[in-house]
Amino acid sequence: MLKTIKSFLLFSLVLLSVVSHAEIRQAPNPPVISAKSYILQDFASGHILAAVNAEQRLPPASITKLMTAYIVSNEISSGNISLEDEVLISEKAWRMVGSRSFIEVNTKVTVGVLLRGMIIQSGNDAAVALAEHIAGSEDTFSQMMNQYAQQLGMFDTNYQNSTGLPGKEHYTTAKDIAILSIAVIRDFPEHYLWYAEKEFTYNNIKQPNRNKLLWRDKSVDGLKTGHTQEAGYCLAASAERQGVRLISVVLGADSENARAQETQKLFNYGFRFFETHVLYGAGQEITTNKAWKGSTNIVSLGLEKPLAITVPRGSYKELVATTNVNLPFIAPIRKGQALGNVEIHLEGKLVATRILVAIEAIEAGTWWRRLIDTLLLLFWG
């Protein structure tokens, strides 16, 4: 028999009650941003705080190198290459135009040096050298980039090269860049430290990181700039204040200074008017219920992944959670088996829903337990 049970839950061991006369604070409209497209997104919850034309396909210029770096980091993590591997620099890599790390043809440079040169100096030559080392050619590497984009959910992205130099079918969106930025930070935090480095020296040539916010705002620790005549001035950036991280992507600004100023506007807006809280951790018990015909008679329900919520500042205590579960729970029950869902509401509006799963497996009980529970279910049902 299918039944639904709704119950109020505990957030961080504190019961959050609804105060009928309390007013939910509403965030003001975001500032006007001078760019073709932008997005501001919370890292933990994925909540979009502000966006304009975020799904418009645009050339990303050197922000492309975020994907190149992501693939290199994944190859290192998978054990296919290492930071100490020596890469023979091809003539194609050496001849690359635009921003460069000034690597020399027919020399050998380690993957680690090339990766830092690409991230900090935005070296096109370093990007091509890494692409050739991993895939044999830049064309083949571009195919890998598109495969990774699909896996990450970047469905409005298409890459034609590893550098971001102009191509007719080389495009992405602010929304997709935000997805990639989150993945870079989440999946390879040990490499993400390089995105905050302000300068890098190779071949006795010192070059600064083009992300001006690294000097202007101590909370900013990445990610990547980009510029071509076609793309304008672009910046994907991340900042963390008091344990909350935001991702900003600005595409098509008018100048190097403008992309930094517009990004700063977005960060100030997001941190001032919103707050993010982790409501439940992965595997944390949210509620319990009776398990029938099992080796134990209680099943604990929780989430497979943490649940974070971003709300207007001052409205956290107005969040209300309810559980909806499908009864009865009859053993055997698998660990991770979906048994219902939890819904989070703010001022009567649904802001998040997640599937509730069994935290631990429950085996079938003895024949006597199964018999007794079968009889009890006839009356209970």
C-alpha positions in Angstrom: 0.0 0.0 0.0 1.4 3.4 -1.0 1.2 6.0 1.8 2.9 9.4 2.2 4.2 10.8 5.5 5.2 14.4 5.9 7.3 15.6 8.8 9.4 18.6 9.8 13.1 17.9 9.9 16.1 19.2 11.8 18.7 21.5 10.2 22.0 21.1 12.0 20.2 19.9 15.1 18.1 23.0 15.3 14.4 22.8 14.6 13.4 25.6 12.2 9.8 26.6 12.7 7.6 28.7 10.4 6.8 32.2 11.8 3.7 33.3 10.0 4.2 37.0 10.4 7.9 37.0 9.4 8.7 38.6 6.1 11.1 36.8 3.8 13.9 39.1 2.7 14.1 39.5 -1.0 17.4 40.2 -2.7 17.4 43.4 -4.9 17.9 43.1 -8.7 21.5 42.4 -9.7 23.7 45.3 -10.9 23.7 46.2 -14.6 26.7 44.4 -16.2 28.3 45.7 -19.3 29.0 42.5 -21.2 27.3 40.3 -23.8 26.6 37.5 -21.4 27.2 36.7 -17.7 26.3 34.3 -14.9 26.8 34.3 -11.1 26.4 30.9 -9.5 27.0 29.4 -6.0 29.6 26.7 -6.0 28.1 24.4 -3.4 24.4 24.6 -4.2 24.6 25.4 -7.9 22.0 28.1 -7.4 22.1 30.8 -10.1 22.1 34.2 -8.4 22.1 36.4 -11.5 22.4 35.8 -15.3 21.8 37.5 -18.6 22.1 35.7 -21.9 23.8 32.8 -20.0 22.9 30.3 -22.7 24.0 32.4 -25.7 26.7 30.7 -27.7 29.8 32.9 -27.8 33.5 32.5 -28.5 35.3 31.9 -25.2 38.8 32.9 -26.3 41.4 31.6 -23.8 38.8 30.5 -21.3 39.0 27.4 -23.5 42.1 26.5 -21.7 40.0 25.6 -18.6 38.9 22.5 -20.5 42.5 21.7 -21.7 43.7 22.0 -18.1 40.8 19.9 -16.8 41.7 17.0 -19.2 45.4 17.3 -18.3 44.5 17.1 -14.6 42.3 14.1 -15.3 45.0 12.3 -17.3 47.4 12.8 -14.4 44.8 11.6 -11.8 44.1 8.5 -13.9 47.9 7.7 -14.0 48.2 8.1 -17.8 50.7 10.9 -17.5 52.6 12.6 -14.7 53.7 16.1 -13.9 57.3 15.0 -14.4 56.8 13.6 -17.9 58.9 15.4 -20.5 57.1 16.7 -23.5 59.0 17.2 -26.8 58.0 20.6 -28.2 56.8 20.4 -31.8 57.2 23.1 -34.4 53.5 23.7 -34.4 53.4 24.4 -30.7 56.5 26.6 -31.0 54.9 28.7 -33.8 51.7 29.4 -32.0 50.6 33.0 -32.1 49.0 35.1 -29.3 49.9 34.6 -25.7 52.9 32.4 -25.2 55.1 30.7 -22.6 58.1 31.0 -25.0 58.9 27.3 -25.1 61.6 26.3 -27.7 61.1 23.9 -30.6 62.7 20.4 -30.1 63.3 21.0 -26.4 61.7 18.9 -23.6 59.5 20.6 -21.0 57.7 18.8 -18.2 54.0 18.5 -18.1 54.0 20.4 -14.8 55.8 23.4 -16.3 53.5 23.4 -19.4 50.4 23.2 -17.3 51.4 26.2 -15.1 52.5 28.1 -18.1 49.1 27.6 -19.7 47.1 28.4 -16.6 49.1 31.4 -15.4 50.6 32.8 -18.6 47.8 31.6 -20.9 50.4 30.1 -23.2 49.0 28.9 -26.5 52.2 27.1 -27.2 52.0 25.2 -23.9 48.3 24.3 -24.6 49.2 22.8 -28.0 52.2 20.9 -26.6 50.0 19.4 -23.9 47.3 18.5 -26.4 49.8 16.8 -28.6 51.4 14.9 -25.7 48.0 13.5 -24.6 46.2 12.8 -27.9 48.9 12.8 -30.6 47.5 15.8 -32.3 45.4 18.9 -31.4 42.6 17.8 -33.7 42.2 14.5 -31.8 42.5 16.4 -28.5 39.7 18.6 -29.6 37.5 15.5 -30.0 38.4 14.6 -26.4 37.4 18.1 -25.3 34.0 17.7 -26.8 33.5 14.3 -25.2 34.4 15.8 -21.8 32.0 18.7 -22.4 29.1 16.3 -23.0 30.0 14.3 -19.9 30.0 17.4 -17.7 26.6 18.6 -19.1 28.0 21.4 -21.3 25.5 20.9 -24.0 26.0 24.2 -25.8 29.7 23.9 -26.2 31.9 22.9 -29.1 35.7 23.0 -29.2 37.9 23.1 -32.3 41.2 23.7 -30.6 43.0 23.6 -27.3 43.8 27.3 -27.1 40.6 29.3 -27.8 41.9 30.9 -31.0 39.0 31.8 -33.3 37.1 29.1 -35.1 33.7 29.2 -36.9 32.4 26.3 -34.7 34.3 27.1 -31.6 31.8 28.3 -29.0 30.4 27.9 -25.5 28.2 29.7 -23.1 28.5 31.5 -19.7 26.4 28.7 -18.2 28.7 26.0 -19.6 31.8 27.8 -18.4 30.4 27.9 -14.9 29.8 24.2 -15.0 33.4 23.6 -16.1 34.7 26.1 -13.5 33.0 24.2 -10.7 34.4 20.9 -12.0 37.9 22.3 -12.1 37.7 23.3 -8.5 35.8 20.3 -7.2 37.6 17.5 -9.0 41.3 18.7 -8.9 41.7 21.0 -5.9 45.5 20.3 -5.8 45.9 21.8 -9.2 43.5 24.6 -8.7 46.0 26.3 -6.4 47.9 27.4 -9.5 45.1 29.5 -10.7 45.8 31.9 -7.9 49.5 32.4 -8.8 50.1 36.0 -9.8 53.1 35.3 -12.0 55.2 32.6 -13.6 58.7 32.6 -15.0 59.9 30.3 -17.8 62.9 30.7 -20.1 64.0 33.7 -18.0 60.8 35.5 -19.0 58.4 36.5 -16.1 54.8 37.0 -17.1 51.9 38.1 -14.8 48.6 36.4 -14.5 46.1 38.4 -16.5 43.4 38.1 -13.9 43.5 41.6 -12.3 41.2 40.6 -9.5 44.0 38.5 -7.9 45.6 41.8 -6.9 42.4 43.7 -6.2 40.3 41.2 -4.1 42.0 38.7 -1.8 39.0 36.4 -1.9 39.5 35.8 -5.6 41.7 32.7 -6.3 41.0 31.9 -10.0 40.1 31.1 -12.8 40.9 32.2 -16.3 40.9 35.2 -18.6 40.3 35.3 -22.4 40.5 37.9 -25.2 40.3 37.9 -29.0 38.8 40.6 -31.2 35.8 38.3 -31.9 35.2 37.3 -28.2 36.0 40.6 -26.5 37.3 40.5 -23.0 36.2 37.5 -21.0 36.8 36.3 -17.4 35.8 33.2 -15.5 36.5 33.9 -11.8 35.9 32.3 -8.4 36.0 33.9 -5.0 35.5 32.5 -1.5 34.4 34.5 1.5 33.6 33.1 5.0 33.3 29.6 3.6 31.0 30.5 0.7 32.3 30.2 -2.9 30.8 31.9 -5.9 31.6 31.5 -9.6 31.3 34.4 -12.0 31.6 34.3 -15.8 31.6 37.5 -17.9 31.8 37.3 -21.7 32.3 40.0 -24.2 33.3 43.0 -22.0 34.8 46.1 -23.6 38.2 46.0 -22.0 40.6 44.2 -19.7 39.7 46.6 -16.9 35.9 46.3 -17.6 35.9 42.5 -17.3 37.5 42.8 -13.9 35.1 45.6 -12.7 32.0 43.8 -13.9 33.1 40.6 -12.2 33.8 42.5 -9.0 30.2 43.9 -9.1 28.8 40.4 -9.4 30.8 39.1 -6.5 29.9 42.1 -4.2 26.3 41.6 -5.1 26.3 37.8 -4.5 28.2 37.9 -1.2 26.1 40.8 0.2 22.6 39.6 -0.6 22.8 35.8 -0.4 23.9 33.1 2.0 24.6 29.4 1.5 24.1 26.6 4.0 24.8 22.9 3.8 21.6 21.4 5.2 22.5 17.8 5.1 25.8 15.9 4.5 26.1 12.8 2.4 24.9 9.8 4.4 23.5 11.9 7.3 20.4 10.5 8.8 17.4 12.7 8.0 14.6 10.5 9.2 13.8 6.9 10.2 10.9 4.6 9.7 9.9 1.1 10.4 11.4 -1.7 8.3 9.1 -4.8 8.0 10.3 -8.4 7.7 14.0 -7.4 8.3 16.9 -8.3 10.4 16.4 -5.0 12.1 13.2 -3.0 12.4 14.4 0.5 11.7 15.6 2.0 8.4 17.5 5.2 8.3 17.0 7.5 5.4 19.4 10.2 4.0 21.0 11.6 0.9 23.8 10.2 -1.3 25.2 13.7 -1.8 25.3 16.8 0.4 22.5 19.2 0.0 23.4 22.9 0.1 20.8 25.7 -0.3 21.4 29.4 -1.3 18.8 31.8 -0.1 18.4 35.6 0.3 20.4 36.7 3.3 18.3 36.6 6.5 15.8 34.0 5.3 17.6 30.8 6.3 15.5 30.3 9.4 12.4 30.4 7.3 13.3 27.2 5.4 11.0 24.3 6.0 11.7 20.7 5.1 9.2 17.8 4.6 9.8 14.2 3.8 7.6 12.1 1.5 8.1 8.4 1.8 6.6 5.3 0.2 5.3 2.9 2.9 5.6 0.2 3.9 9.4 -0.5 3.8 9.8 -4.3 3.4 13.2 -6.0 3.7 15.5 -6.8 2.1 16.4 -3.2 1.5 19.5 -2.2 -0.5 21.9 0.5 0.7 21.2 3.5 -1.6 17.7 2.2 -2.5 15.3 5.1 -3.2 12.6 5.3 -0.6 11.1 8.7 -0.9 12.2 12.4 -1.2 12.9 15.4 0.9 11.5 18.8 -0.2 12.8 22.2 1.0 10.4 25.2 0.9 10.9 28.9 1.4 7.8 31.0 1.9 5.7 28.2 0.5 7.8 27.8 -2.7 9.7 24.7 -3.5 13.4 25.5 -3.7 14.9 22.0 -3.7 14.0 18.4 -3.8 16.3 15.3 -3.3 15.7 11.6 -3.3 15.9 9.9 0.1 17.8 6.6 0.1 18.5 3.9 2.7 21.8 4.7 4.4 22.5 1.1 5.3 21.3 -2.2 3.8 18.8 -4.3 5.8 18.8 -8.0 5.2 15.6 -10.2 5.3 14.8 -11.3 8.8 14.2 -14.8 10.2 11.2 -16.8 8.9 9.5 -16.1 12.3 10.0 -12.3 11.9 8.7 -12.4 8.3 5.6 -14.4 9.4 4.8 -12.1 12.3 5.2 -8.9 10.2 3.1 -10.4 7.4 0.2 -10.9 9.8 0.8 -7.4 11.3 0.8 -5.8 7.9 -2.7 -7.3 7.2 -4.1 -5.3 10.1 -1.7 -2.3 9.7 -2.5 -1.9 6.0 
